[in-house]
Amino acid sequence: MALIYRLARLFKADAHAVLDRIEEPQALLKQSIRDMQSDLTQTEQRIAQRVHELETLSRQVRQLDEALTEHTTQLDLCFASGKEALARSVIRKKLAGEQLRAQIHSNAAQLNEQLETQRAALAHKRTTLDSLQQKATLFDVGARTPSGDTAQTATITDDQVEIAMLRERDLRSAS
């Protein structure tokens, strides 16, 4: 039984090695970048949709506030003229408006939470995409330079230059 298990592991390892040679890491990396860019676009669209929904809710709240102010004015008029039946009708409208306003505020709070979550996810995805793009750039440099193709230089930031300069200065001052 141990012999069969060991042979199965050997065949699995060989199969994985063949698959590893068949796969092109550069193509896989480029596909990952395309997938991440597509995902970023979708996330940005969802964020834009949430922002639009929040703006719509804000407009609805303003309209409700105007209606509630009008209801208050109507109530004053009803009570001043002694029309209690009409006042009850206006009060019913005012209460319905206040309930709707509370519900809209609740929906807006949920949308704000979703929006913050999606913005955090977007920031994380952008960081991941930047990392993948840097790896692709480095992979292109590493793949082209040894074979004699067009040599590219990696992007070096000013901070990296400063740190290297400090290290070199420390090395020379220590000697």
C-alpha positions in Angstrom: 0.0 0.0 0.0 2.9 2.4 0.8 4.4 1.7 -2.6 1.1 2.6 -4.4 0.8 5.8 -2.3 4.4 6.8 -3.2 3.9 6.1 -6.9 0.7 8.2 -6.9 2.5 11.1 -5.3 5.3 10.7 -7.9 2.8 10.9 -10.8 1.1 13.9 -9.2 4.4 15.7 -8.8 5.3 15.0 -12.4 1.9 16.1 -13.6 2.2 19.4 -11.7 5.7 19.9 -13.0 4.5 19.5 -16.6 1.6 22.0 -15.9 4.1 24.5 -14.4 6.2 24.4 -17.5 3.2 24.7 -19.8 1.8 27.8 -18.0 3.4 31.1 -18.9 3.9 33.1 -15.8 3.9 36.4 -17.8 0.6 35.6 -19.5 -0.9 34.6 -16.1 0.3 37.9 -14.6 -1.1 39.9 -17.5 -4.5 38.1 -17.2 -4.5 38.8 -13.4 -3.9 42.5 -14.2 -6.8 42.6 -16.7 -9.1 40.8 -14.2 -8.1 43.2 -11.4 -8.7 46.2 -13.7 -12.1 44.9 -14.6 -12.9 44.3 -11.0 -11.7 47.9 -10.2 -14.0 49.3 -12.9 -17.0 47.4 -11.5 -16.2 48.5 -8.0 -15.9 52.2 -9.1 -19.3 51.8 -10.9 -20.9 50.4 -7.7 -19.5 53.4 -5.8 -20.8 55.8 -8.3 -24.2 54.1 -8.1 -24.2 54.4 -4.3 -23.3 58.1 -4.5 -26.1 58.7 -6.9 -28.5 56.8 -4.6 -27.4 59.0 -1.7 -28.0 62.1 -3.7 -31.4 60.9 -4.6 -32.2 60.2 -1.0 -30.9 63.6 0.0 -33.2 65.3 -2.6 -36.2 63.2 -1.2 -35.4 64.4 2.3 -35.3 68.0 1.2 -38.7 67.6 -0.5 -40.1 65.9 2.5 -38.9 68.7 4.8 -40.6 71.2 2.5 -43.8 69.1 2.6 -43.6 68.8 6.4 -43.2 72.6 6.7 -46.2 73.0 4.5 -48.2 70.5 6.7 -47.3 72.5 9.8 -48.5 75.7 8.1 -51.7 73.9 7.1 -52.2 72.6 10.6 -51.9 76.2 12.0 -54.6 77.3 9.5 -56.9 74.3 10.4 -56.6 75.0 14.1 -57.1 78.7 13.6 -60.3 78.1 11.7 -61.5 75.2 13.9 -61.5 72.5 11.3 -60.5 69.5 13.4 -61.5 66.9 10.7 -59.3 68.6 8.2 -56.5 68.9 10.8 -56.7 65.1 11.4 -56.1 64.5 7.7 -53.2 66.9 7.6 -51.7 65.2 10.8 -52.0 61.8 9.1 -50.1 63.2 6.1 -47.5 64.8 8.4 -47.0 61.5 10.4 -46.6 59.5 7.1 -44.1 62.0 5.9 -42.1 61.8 9.2 -42.1 58.0 9.0 -40.9 58.1 5.4 -38.2 60.6 6.4 -37.0 58.3 9.2 -36.9 55.4 6.7 -35.0 57.4 4.2 -32.4 58.4 6.9 -32.1 54.7 7.8 -31.6 53.8 4.1 -29.0 56.6 3.7 -27.1 55.3 6.8 -27.0 51.8 5.2 -25.8 53.2 1.9 -23.1 55.2 3.7 -21.9 52.0 5.3 -21.9 50.2 2.0 -20.1 53.1 0.4 -17.4 53.2 3.0 -16.9 49.4 2.7 -16.7 49.7 -1.1 -14.3 52.6 -1.0 -12.0 50.6 1.4 -12.2 47.6 -1.0 -11.4 49.9 -3.9 -8.3 51.2 -2.2 -7.2 47.7 -1.4 -7.8 46.6 -5.0 -5.8 49.6 -6.3 -2.9 48.7 -4.1 -3.1 45.1 -5.3 -3.2 46.2 -8.9 -0.2 48.5 -8.4 1.7 45.6 -6.9 0.8 43.4 -9.9 1.7 46.0 -12.4 5.1 46.5 -10.6 5.6 42.7 -10.7 4.8 42.7 -14.4 7.3 45.5 -15.0 10.0 43.7 -13.1 9.1 40.4 -14.9 9.4 42.1 -18.2 12.8 43.6 -17.2 14.0 40.2 -15.9 12.7 38.4 -18.9 14.2 40.7 -21.6 17.5 41.7 -20.1 19.3 38.3 -19.9 18.3 37.3 -23.4 19.7 40.5 -24.9 16.4 42.0 -25.9 15.6 45.6 -25.2 16.8 46.4 -21.7 14.4 48.3 -19.5 15.1 50.0 -16.3 12.8 49.5 -13.3 11.0 52.5 -11.9 13.1 53.8 -9.0 11.5 56.3 -6.6 13.2 59.3 -5.1 12.8 57.7 -1.7 14.7 54.6 -2.8 17.5 56.8 -4.1 17.7 58.7 -0.8 17.8 55.5 1.2 20.6 54.1 -1.0 22.5 57.3 -0.7 22.3 57.2 3.1 23.5 53.6 3.1 26.4 54.4 0.8 27.3 57.5 2.9 27.2 55.3 6.1 29.5 52.7 4.5 32.0 55.3 3.5 32.0 57.1 6.8 32.4 53.8 8.7 35.6 53.0 6.7 
